[in-house]
Amino acid sequence: MKFLTYYFVIISAFAYTQTPEDFIIEIEPINIAGAPGVHSYSWGKTSDQKWVIIGGRIDGLHQRQPFAAFLDDDNNKSAFVIDPITEEVWSTDLSVLPASIFEQLKSTNQNFVQRENTLYIAGGYGYSATIGDHITYPNLTAVALDELANAIINGASITSYFRQLTDVNLKVTGGQMAILDDTFYLVGGQLFDNRYNPMGPNNGPGFVQEYSNDIRTFNIDDDGTTMNLTNYQFVHDTVNLHRRDYNMSPQIFPNGELGFTAFSGVFNYSDMPYLNSVDITSPTNYTVNNSFNQYLSQYHSAKLPIYDTTADVMHTIFFGGISQFTLDNSGNLVEDIDVPFVKTISRVSRESNGTMQEVDLGYIEMPALLGSGAEFIPVNQYYYENEVLDLNEIPNTKTLVGYIYGGIESSAANIFFINDGTQSFASNVIFKVYINKSLAGLHSATPLIGSNVLNLKVYPNPIKRNLNLTFFGASNQELTIQVFDTGGRLIMEEGHFVETIGQQELKLNVSKLSEGSYTVQISNGILSDQKRFIKL
């Protein structure tokens, strides 16, 4: 999360219009005795629809103090089997496995994907007793799901159902892994070694943090006994792929092409969440979408991709989590730069012409501040092979389409600076997720007019000479940039013309200003946004 002083900014008061919904999302909580509270875990499904849960953490939001953050005792060291139909739970201790496998599988924020009966888990961050420190694991572990689940249920040995290889290209935590045309994609994430420290590596325990900035692709040759990584390649983008702990979802694009969209995530070079998205269709083909901003879901949470074949519209639903923006009761976008926990359930839709629109569903929200680090687990019916829900195949009734499980539940929106480990916890609540097409038109949602939000960011701060400004601008737009001192006096003023829509960046030379605190304001004549900075 973002570690800055808390404040709100009211961006603007747009004339929002409510749009009737073609289908309604409904959620219903169930409590299954024995289901663990866990978040940031990996999961797979057996052939008879049981869930296998591995890794993640059993505490809440990590604490700030290095000695209290990411403790080994807070790792999930068991494998769980959950049957959502019979509401039964079984578990086993993973410490019986070889150390290299056990240590990786108890880590958090692993990258994972299932192919047929095998769950592949790459990377993850946690304490290694072998190394004597916290590391990101350079391993790929294959898990035989049906065999493992049967062994756990019957109390049999589990050791023969895990295989592992080591490859430094898989030393990633907080990325996303997926499969397209039998090619594995490992997108984004970071390498993080040693103890976590929010004050930086020069203020206490040192650490190594290197964002991958990559789309890494490879094949896994696996005959059930031996496993090899082949055809490894990558594309590198230090600007647009510098993101982690985000949502990547399978997509069907307007031309019928299959791929993925990497939504939002953290952190850009202004030390704030990304608002743009990246579409991926092949190992070397990706497109950055700077004409759309996603405001309501910045961190990894449960998500549901839905395709409407008739209308050729791709929807992605995001359930709770943490977000830089919310909507107030008047429909205004409200920014909180601490990126708090939220209850928001939102939808991003890609129309047949490629344009994207985000809406706050409004008629429904999470019942508590939860969702971050949760997962959506689909049922078997109604889905394409790429796990996109086929909206047109769903009956015109209330239809179960999947479950939300786990995640962090917080007692308040912003708890980081007061977090002693008691303000949040790992949830064990399971939510049934329904789509109800029979209620089409009954509820409305609030669209966000994201292109009208300036979303000004400044860095570095404090600054001696050139202050970098990033903001969202519309085409053929004249902007005014002004600097005010603490007394409100205008000190500097410049004009700037925006030629093309999207994220903009410019430098403001403040070298002649005296040392002190100032406010920079950007305005397009209708909207304005401002940020404080310190001149050294």
C-alpha positions as CSV (number, residue, x, y, z in Angstrom):
1,M,0.0,0.0,0.0
2,K,1.0,3.6,-0.3
3,F,2.7,5.1,2.7
4,L,1.9,8.8,2.7
5,T,0.0,11.4,4.8
6,Y,-3.7,10.9,4.5
7,Y,-5.9,13.4,2.8
8,F,-8.9,13.5,0.5
9,V,-9.2,15.4,-2.8
10,I,-12.6,16.0,-4.4
11,I,-11.8,15.8,-8.1
12,S,-15.0,17.3,-9.5
13,A,-18.8,17.1,-9.5
14,F,-19.8,15.6,-12.8
15,A,-23.3,15.2,-14.0
16,Y,-23.3,11.4,-13.7
17,T,-26.2,9.5,-15.3
18,Q,-27.4,6.1,-14.1
19,T,-27.5,3.3,-16.7
20,P,-29.8,0.3,-16.4
21,E,-27.9,-3.0,-15.9
22,D,-28.3,-5.9,-18.4
23,F,-27.7,-8.4,-15.6
24,I,-27.4,-8.2,-11.8
25,I,-24.6,-9.5,-9.6
26,E,-25.7,-11.0,-6.3
27,I,-23.5,-12.5,-3.5
28,E,-24.4,-14.7,-0.6
29,P,-22.0,-15.5,2.3
30,I,-21.6,-19.1,3.5
31,N,-19.5,-20.3,6.4
32,I,-17.9,-23.7,6.0
33,A,-16.5,-25.1,9.3
34,G,-12.8,-25.7,9.1
35,A,-12.2,-23.4,6.1
36,P,-9.1,-21.4,6.9
37,G,-8.7,-17.7,7.0
38,V,-6.2,-17.1,4.2
39,H,-5.2,-14.5,1.6
40,S,-2.8,-14.1,-1.2
41,Y,-2.8,-17.8,-1.8
42,S,-2.7,-20.2,-4.8
43,W,-5.6,-22.5,-5.8
44,G,-6.6,-25.2,-8.2
45,K,-9.6,-27.4,-8.8
46,T,-9.9,-31.2,-8.9
47,S,-11.9,-33.0,-11.6
48,D,-14.8,-33.3,-9.1
49,Q,-14.7,-29.6,-8.3
50,K,-13.0,-29.6,-5.0
51,W,-10.6,-26.7,-4.3
52,V,-7.0,-27.2,-3.3
53,I,-5.6,-24.2,-1.4
54,I,-1.8,-23.7,-1.0
55,G,0.4,-20.9,0.3
56,G,-0.6,-17.4,1.3
57,R,-0.9,-15.9,4.7
58,I,-3.1,-16.4,7.7
59,D,-2.7,-12.9,9.3
60,G,-4.2,-9.7,8.0
61,L,-2.4,-6.7,6.5
62,H,1.3,-6.9,7.0
63,Q,2.7,-4.6,9.7
64,R,5.2,-1.7,9.0
65,Q,7.9,-2.8,11.4
66,P,10.4,-5.1,9.7
67,F,10.6,-7.3,12.8
68,A,6.9,-7.9,12.7
69,A,6.2,-8.0,9.0
70,F,5.8,-11.2,7.0
71,L,6.6,-13.5,9.9
72,D,7.1,-17.2,9.2
73,D,4.4,-18.0,11.8
74,D,1.9,-16.1,9.7
75,N,2.5,-18.2,6.6
76,N,0.0,-20.9,5.6
77,K,2.0,-24.1,6.0
78,S,-0.9,-26.5,5.1
79,A,-2.7,-27.7,2.0
80,F,-6.4,-27.5,2.3
81,V,-9.1,-29.3,0.3
82,I,-12.5,-27.6,0.3
83,D,-15.7,-29.1,-1.1
84,P,-18.1,-26.1,-1.6
85,I,-21.0,-28.5,-2.4
86,T,-20.8,-30.8,0.7
87,E,-19.2,-28.0,2.7
88,E,-16.4,-30.2,4.0
89,V,-12.8,-29.4,4.6
90,W,-9.6,-31.5,4.9
91,S,-6.0,-30.5,5.4
92,T,-2.5,-31.7,5.8
93,D,0.8,-30.3,7.0
94,L,3.2,-29.6,4.1
95,S,6.3,-29.7,6.3
96,V,6.7,-33.4,5.4
97,L,7.9,-32.3,1.9
98,P,11.5,-31.7,1.0
99,A,12.7,-28.3,2.3
100,S,13.0,-26.6,-1.1
101,I,9.3,-27.5,-1.9
102,F,7.9,-26.8,1.5
103,E,9.6,-23.4,1.8
104,Q,8.3,-22.2,-1.5
105,L,4.7,-23.6,-0.9
106,K,4.4,-21.7,2.3
107,S,5.3,-18.4,0.7
108,T,2.9,-15.6,-0.2
109,N,1.9,-13.9,-3.4
110,Q,2.9,-16.8,-5.6
111,N,2.2,-16.8,-9.3
112,F,0.1,-19.8,-10.3
113,V,-2.0,-21.3,-13.1
114,Q,-3.7,-24.7,-13.7
115,R,-3.3,-26.8,-16.8
116,E,-5.5,-29.9,-16.9
117,N,-4.9,-31.7,-13.6
118,T,-1.6,-29.9,-12.7
119,L,-1.3,-26.7,-10.7
120,Y,1.9,-24.8,-11.5
121,I,3.2,-22.5,-8.8
122,A,6.1,-20.1,-9.5
123,G,8.0,-17.8,-7.2
124,G,6.5,-16.3,-4.0
125,Y,8.0,-14.4,-1.1
126,G,8.6,-15.7,2.4
127,Y,11.1,-16.8,5.1
128,S,13.6,-19.5,4.1
129,A,15.2,-21.4,6.9
130,T,17.7,-22.8,4.4
131,I,18.9,-19.3,3.5
132,G,18.2,-17.8,6.9
133,D,16.4,-14.8,5.4
134,H,13.3,-13.8,3.5
135,I,13.6,-14.4,-0.3
136,T,11.7,-14.6,-3.5
137,Y,11.8,-18.2,-4.6
138,P,13.4,-19.2,-8.0
139,N,11.3,-22.3,-8.3
140,L,8.4,-23.8,-10.3
141,T,6.5,-26.5,-8.4
142,A,3.9,-28.8,-10.1
143,V,1.1,-30.2,-8.0
144,A,-1.0,-33.2,-9.1
145,L,-4.4,-32.0,-7.9
146,D,-6.6,-35.0,-8.0
147,E,-4.0,-37.3,-6.5
148,L,-3.1,-34.7,-3.8
149,A,-6.7,-34.1,-2.8
150,N,-7.5,-37.8,-2.6
151,A,-4.4,-38.4,-0.4
152,I,-5.3,-35.5,1.9
153,I,-8.9,-36.7,2.3
154,N,-7.8,-40.3,3.0
155,G,-4.9,-39.4,5.3
156,A,-2.3,-40.9,2.9
157,S,1.2,-39.8,2.0
158,I,1.4,-36.6,-0.2
159,T,5.1,-36.5,-1.0
160,S,4.9,-38.1,-4.5
161,Y,2.5,-35.5,-5.8
162,F,4.9,-32.6,-6.0
163,R,7.7,-31.9,-8.4
164,Q,10.0,-28.9,-8.7
165,L,12.6,-27.2,-10.9
166,T,14.7,-24.1,-10.3
167,D,15.0,-21.2,-12.8
168,V,16.0,-17.7,-11.9
169,N,13.6,-16.3,-14.5
170,L,10.8,-17.5,-12.2
171,K,12.1,-15.6,-9.2
172,V,9.0,-13.4,-9.1
173,T,6.4,-12.5,-6.5
174,G,3.2,-10.5,-6.9
175,G,3.0,-11.1,-10.7
176,Q,0.3,-13.0,-12.6
177,M,0.5,-16.2,-14.5
178,A,-1.8,-17.5,-17.3
179,I,-1.9,-19.8,-20.3
180,L,-2.7,-19.0,-23.9
181,D,-2.2,-21.5,-26.7
182,D,-0.2,-23.7,-24.3
183,T,2.2,-20.9,-23.7
184,F,2.7,-19.8,-20.1
185,Y,2.7,-16.0,-19.4
186,L,4.4,-14.6,-16.3
187,V,3.5,-10.9,-16.3
188,G,4.8,-8.1,-14.0
189,G,5.7,-8.7,-10.4
190,Q,8.9,-8.2,-8.6
191,L,12.0,-9.8,-7.0
192,F,12.1,-8.9,-3.3
193,D,14.8,-10.4,-1.1
194,N,15.6,-9.8,2.6
195,R,13.3,-8.2,5.2
196,Y,10.6,-5.8,4.2
197,N,11.1,-2.2,5.4
198,P,8.7,0.6,4.3
199,M,11.4,3.2,5.1
200,G,13.7,1.9,2.3
201,P,16.8,-0.1,2.2
202,N,19.0,2.6,3.7
203,N,16.8,3.0,6.9
204,G,17.2,-0.2,8.8
205,P,17.2,-3.7,7.4
206,G,18.4,-3.6,3.8
207,F,16.5,-5.3,1.0
208,V,16.6,-5.9,-2.8
209,Q,13.6,-4.9,-4.8
210,E,13.6,-5.2,-8.5
211,Y,10.4,-5.0,-10.6
212,S,10.5,-7.5,-13.5
213,N,9.1,-5.0,-16.0
214,D,8.5,-8.0,-18.2
215,I,6.0,-10.2,-20.0
216,R,7.9,-13.5,-19.7
217,T,6.7,-16.5,-21.7
218,F,7.7,-20.1,-21.9
219,N,6.5,-23.6,-22.4
220,I,6.5,-26.4,-19.8
221,D,7.4,-29.8,-21.1
222,D,5.8,-32.1,-18.6
223,D,5.2,-35.8,-18.9
224,G,4.1,-36.3,-15.3
225,T,7.6,-37.4,-14.2
226,T,10.1,-34.9,-15.7
227,M,9.5,-31.2,-16.2
228,N,11.5,-28.7,-18.3
229,L,11.1,-25.1,-19.1
230,T,11.6,-24.4,-22.9
231,N,11.2,-21.5,-25.4
232,Y,11.8,-18.8,-22.7
233,Q,11.5,-15.2,-24.0
234,F,10.5,-11.8,-22.7
235,V,9.5,-8.3,-23.6
236,H,10.7,-5.5,-21.3
237,D,8.9,-2.2,-20.6
238,T,10.1,-0.2,-17.7
239,V,7.2,2.2,-18.0
240,N,4.1,0.2,-18.5
241,L,5.0,-3.2,-17.0
242,H,6.4,-1.8,-13.8
243,R,3.5,-3.1,-11.8
244,R,2.7,-5.8,-9.2
245,D,-0.1,-7.0,-7.0
246,Y,-2.6,-6.2,-9.7
247,N,-5.5,-7.9,-11.5
248,M,-4.9,-9.7,-14.8
249,S,-8.0,-11.2,-16.4
250,P,-8.6,-13.3,-19.5
251,Q,-10.3,-11.3,-22.3
252,I,-12.1,-11.8,-25.6
253,F,-11.2,-8.8,-27.7
254,P,-13.6,-7.1,-30.2
255,N,-12.0,-8.9,-33.1
256,G,-12.5,-12.3,-31.4
257,E,-8.9,-12.6,-30.4
258,L,-8.1,-14.2,-27.0
259,G,-5.7,-12.7,-24.5
260,F,-5.4,-10.9,-21.2
261,T,-5.7,-7.4,-19.8
262,A,-3.4,-6.3,-17.0
263,F,-5.5,-3.8,-15.0
264,S,-4.1,-1.1,-12.7
265,G,-1.5,-2.3,-10.1
266,V,1.2,-0.6,-8.1
267,F,3.5,1.4,-8.2
268,N,4.3,3.8,-11.0
269,Y,7.3,6.2,-10.8
270,S,5.1,8.8,-9.0
271,D,4.8,6.1,-6.3
272,M,1.1,5.8,-6.9
273,P,-1.1,3.1,-8.5
274,Y,-1.3,2.7,-12.2
275,L,-4.6,3.8,-13.8
276,N,-4.0,2.6,-17.3
277,S,-4.1,-1.0,-18.5
278,V,-2.2,-3.3,-20.8
279,D,-3.7,-5.7,-23.4
280,I,-1.7,-8.9,-24.1
281,T,-2.4,-11.2,-27.1
282,S,0.8,-13.0,-27.8
283,P,4.3,-13.4,-26.3
284,T,5.5,-10.3,-28.2
285,N,2.3,-8.3,-28.8
286,Y,0.9,-6.0,-26.1
287,T,-0.9,-2.7,-26.3
288,V,-0.9,0.0,-23.6
289,N,-4.3,1.7,-23.2
290,N,-3.7,5.3,-22.1
291,S,-7.2,6.5,-23.3
292,F,-8.9,4.8,-20.3
293,N,-8.3,5.2,-16.6
294,Q,-9.4,2.6,-14.1
295,Y,-10.1,4.3,-10.8
296,L,-11.9,1.8,-8.6
297,S,-9.7,-1.3,-8.2
298,Q,-5.9,-0.9,-7.9
299,Y,-4.9,-4.0,-5.9
300,H,-5.3,-7.7,-6.5
301,S,-8.8,-8.9,-5.7
302,A,-11.4,-11.4,-6.8
303,K,-12.5,-10.7,-10.4
304,L,-15.0,-12.2,-12.8
305,P,-14.6,-11.9,-16.7
306,I,-17.9,-12.0,-18.6
307,Y,-18.4,-11.9,-22.4
308,D,-21.7,-10.9,-24.0
309,T,-21.5,-12.6,-27.4
310,T,-24.7,-10.9,-28.7
311,A,-23.5,-7.4,-28.0
312,D,-19.8,-8.2,-28.4
313,V,-19.0,-6.6,-25.1
314,M,-16.3,-7.8,-22.6
315,H,-17.1,-7.1,-18.9
316,T,-14.7,-7.6,-16.0
317,I,-16.2,-7.4,-12.4
318,F,-14.0,-6.5,-9.5
319,F,-15.0,-7.3,-5.9
320,G,-13.8,-5.0,-3.1
321,G,-10.1,-4.8,-2.3
322,I,-8.2,-1.5,-2.0
323,S,-8.6,1.5,-4.3
324,Q,-7.2,5.0,-4.8
325,F,-10.7,6.4,-5.6
326,T,-14.2,6.0,-4.5
327,L,-17.5,7.7,-5.4
328,D,-19.2,9.9,-2.7
329,N,-23.0,10.1,-2.3
330,S,-23.1,12.9,-4.9
331,G,-21.3,10.9,-7.6
332,N,-18.0,12.8,-7.2
333,L,-14.7,10.9,-7.5
334,V,-12.9,11.1,-4.2
335,E,-9.1,10.4,-4.1
336,D,-7.3,9.0,-1.1
337,I,-3.6,8.7,-1.8
338,D,-3.2,6.1,1.0
339,V,-5.1,3.7,-1.3
340,P,-7.5,2.4,1.4
341,F,-9.6,-0.7,1.8
342,V,-13.0,-0.4,0.1
343,K,-16.3,-2.2,-0.3
344,T,-16.8,-1.2,-3.9
345,I,-17.9,-3.7,-6.6
346,S,-17.2,-2.3,-10.0
347,R,-17.3,-3.3,-13.6
348,V,-15.0,-2.4,-16.6
349,S,-16.6,-3.0,-20.0
350,R,-15.0,-3.0,-23.4
351,E,-17.4,-2.2,-26.2
352,S,-17.4,-3.6,-29.7
353,N,-15.5,-0.5,-30.9
354,G,-12.8,-1.0,-28.4
355,T,-13.7,1.8,-26.0
356,M,-13.7,1.1,-22.3
357,Q,-16.0,2.3,-19.6
358,E,-15.9,1.8,-15.8
359,V,-18.9,1.8,-13.5
360,D,-19.6,1.6,-9.8
361,L,-22.3,-1.0,-9.5
362,G,-23.8,0.9,-6.6
363,Y,-26.7,-1.4,-6.0
364,I,-24.3,-3.9,-4.4
365,E,-21.1,-3.7,-2.4
366,M,-19.0,-6.1,-0.3
367,P,-20.5,-6.4,3.2
368,A,-17.3,-5.3,4.8
369,L,-13.9,-3.8,3.9
370,L,-12.6,-7.0,2.3
371,G,-11.6,-8.5,-1.0
372,S,-7.8,-7.7,-1.2
373,G,-5.9,-10.9,-1.7
374,A,-9.1,-12.8,-2.3
375,E,-9.8,-15.1,-5.3
376,F,-12.8,-15.8,-7.6
377,I,-13.2,-19.6,-8.1
378,P,-15.6,-20.4,-11.0
379,V,-18.0,-23.2,-11.3
380,N,-17.6,-25.5,-14.3
381,Q,-20.7,-24.5,-16.3
382,Y,-21.1,-21.6,-18.7
383,Y,-17.4,-20.8,-19.2
384,Y,-15.2,-20.7,-22.3
385,E,-12.0,-22.7,-22.2
386,N,-10.1,-19.5,-21.2
387,E,-12.3,-19.1,-18.1
388,V,-14.4,-16.2,-19.5
389,L,-18.0,-16.6,-18.5
390,D,-20.4,-16.9,-21.5
391,L,-23.2,-14.5,-20.5
392,N,-25.5,-15.7,-23.3
393,E,-25.4,-19.3,-22.1
394,I,-26.6,-18.4,-18.6
395,P,-30.4,-19.0,-18.0
396,N,-32.7,-16.1,-17.4
397,T,-32.8,-16.9,-13.7
398,K,-30.6,-16.5,-10.7
399,T,-27.5,-18.6,-11.6
400,L,-24.5,-19.6,-9.5
401,V,-21.4,-18.8,-11.5
402,G,-18.6,-19.1,-8.8
403,Y,-17.3,-18.3,-5.4
404,I,-15.2,-15.6,-3.7
405,Y,-12.9,-17.0,-1.0
406,G,-10.5,-15.5,1.5
407,G,-8.8,-12.1,1.4
408,I,-8.0,-9.5,4.0
409,E,-10.9,-8.0,6.1
410,S,-10.0,-4.7,7.6
411,S,-11.7,-2.9,10.5
412,A,-11.2,0.5,8.9
413,A,-10.3,2.0,5.5
414,N,-6.8,3.2,6.5
415,I,-5.1,1.1,9.1
416,F,-1.5,1.0,8.0
417,F,0.0,3.6,10.3
418,I,-1.7,2.1,13.4
419,N,-1.5,-1.5,12.4
420,D,-0.3,-3.7,15.3
421,G,-1.8,-6.9,13.7
422,T,-5.2,-6.6,15.3
423,Q,-6.9,-4.2,12.9
424,S,-7.3,-6.8,10.1
425,F,-7.4,-10.5,9.6
426,A,-7.5,-13.2,7.0
427,S,-11.1,-13.9,6.1
428,N,-12.5,-17.5,5.9
429,V,-15.9,-16.4,4.5
430,I,-17.0,-17.8,1.2
431,F,-19.4,-15.9,-1.0
432,K,-21.5,-17.5,-3.6
433,V,-21.6,-15.3,-6.7
434,Y,-24.8,-15.3,-8.8
435,I,-25.8,-13.6,-12.1
436,N,-29.5,-12.8,-12.3
437,K,-30.6,-12.0,-15.8
438,S,-34.3,-12.0,-14.8
439,L,-33.7,-8.7,-12.9
440,A,-32.2,-6.9,-16.0
441,G,-33.1,-3.2,-15.9
442,L,-34.2,-3.3,-12.3
443,H,-30.9,-1.7,-11.0
444,S,-28.7,1.0,-12.4
445,A,-24.9,1.6,-12.1
446,T,-22.9,4.9,-12.1
447,P,-20.5,5.4,-14.9
448,L,-17.2,7.2,-14.3
449,I,-16.2,9.9,-16.7
450,G,-12.5,9.1,-16.2
451,S,-11.3,11.2,-19.2
452,N,-12.3,14.3,-17.3
453,V,-10.1,13.7,-14.3
454,L,-6.7,15.3,-14.3
455,N,-5.2,13.1,-11.6
456,L,-2.1,15.2,-11.1
457,K,1.0,13.6,-9.7
458,V,4.4,15.3,-8.9
459,Y,7.8,13.8,-8.3
460,P,10.4,13.8,-6.9
461,N,9.3,15.5,-3.8
462,P,11.3,17.3,-2.2
463,I,12.9,18.8,-5.3
464,K,15.9,21.1,-6.2
465,R,15.4,21.8,-9.9
466,N,13.0,20.0,-12.3
467,L,9.6,18.9,-10.9
468,N,8.0,16.2,-12.9
469,L,4.2,16.5,-13.5
470,T,2.1,13.6,-14.7
471,F,-1.6,14.0,-15.4
472,F,-4.4,12.8,-17.7
473,G,-5.2,15.1,-20.6
474,A,-7.8,15.2,-23.4
475,S,-7.0,16.0,-27.0
476,N,-6.6,19.6,-28.1
477,Q,-6.8,20.9,-24.5
478,E,-5.2,24.1,-23.2
479,L,-3.9,23.8,-19.7
480,T,-2.6,26.4,-17.2
481,I,0.1,25.4,-14.7
482,Q,0.5,27.7,-11.7
483,V,2.7,27.6,-8.6
484,F,1.5,29.3,-5.3
485,D,3.4,29.9,-2.1
486,T,2.1,29.2,1.4
487,G,0.4,32.6,1.5
488,G,-1.6,31.8,-1.7
489,R,0.4,34.3,-3.9
490,L,1.0,33.3,-7.5
491,I,4.7,32.7,-8.1
492,M,4.9,31.0,-11.5
493,E,2.5,30.5,-14.4
494,E,3.0,28.5,-17.7
495,G,0.7,27.3,-20.4
496,H,0.7,23.8,-21.9
497,F,-1.2,22.4,-24.9
498,V,-2.3,18.7,-25.0
499,E,-2.3,17.3,-28.5
500,T,-3.4,13.7,-27.9
501,I,-5.5,12.0,-25.2
502,G,-3.8,10.0,-22.4
503,Q,-1.2,10.3,-19.7
504,Q,0.9,13.4,-20.1
505,E,4.3,14.2,-18.5
506,L,6.2,17.5,-18.4
507,K,9.0,19.1,-16.4
508,L,8.6,22.3,-14.5
509,N,11.9,24.2,-13.7
510,V,11.6,25.4,-10.1
511,S,15.3,26.0,-9.5
512,K,14.8,29.8,-9.0
513,L,12.3,29.3,-6.2
514,S,13.4,29.9,-2.6
515,E,13.5,27.0,-0.2
516,G,10.1,26.2,1.2
517,S,6.7,24.6,0.6
518,Y,4.6,25.4,-2.5
519,T,1.5,24.2,-4.3
520,V,1.4,23.5,-8.0
521,Q,-2.0,23.6,-9.7
522,I,-3.0,22.5,-13.1
523,S,-6.3,23.6,-14.7
524,N,-8.1,23.1,-18.1
525,G,-10.5,25.9,-17.5
526,I,-13.2,23.6,-16.0
527,L,-11.3,21.2,-13.7
528,S,-8.3,21.8,-11.6
529,D,-6.1,19.6,-9.4
530,Q,-3.2,20.6,-7.2
531,K,-0.4,19.0,-5.2
532,R,2.1,20.3,-2.6
533,F,5.8,20.1,-3.0
534,I,8.9,21.1,-1.1
535,K,11.7,23.1,-2.8
536,L,15.2,22.4,-1.3
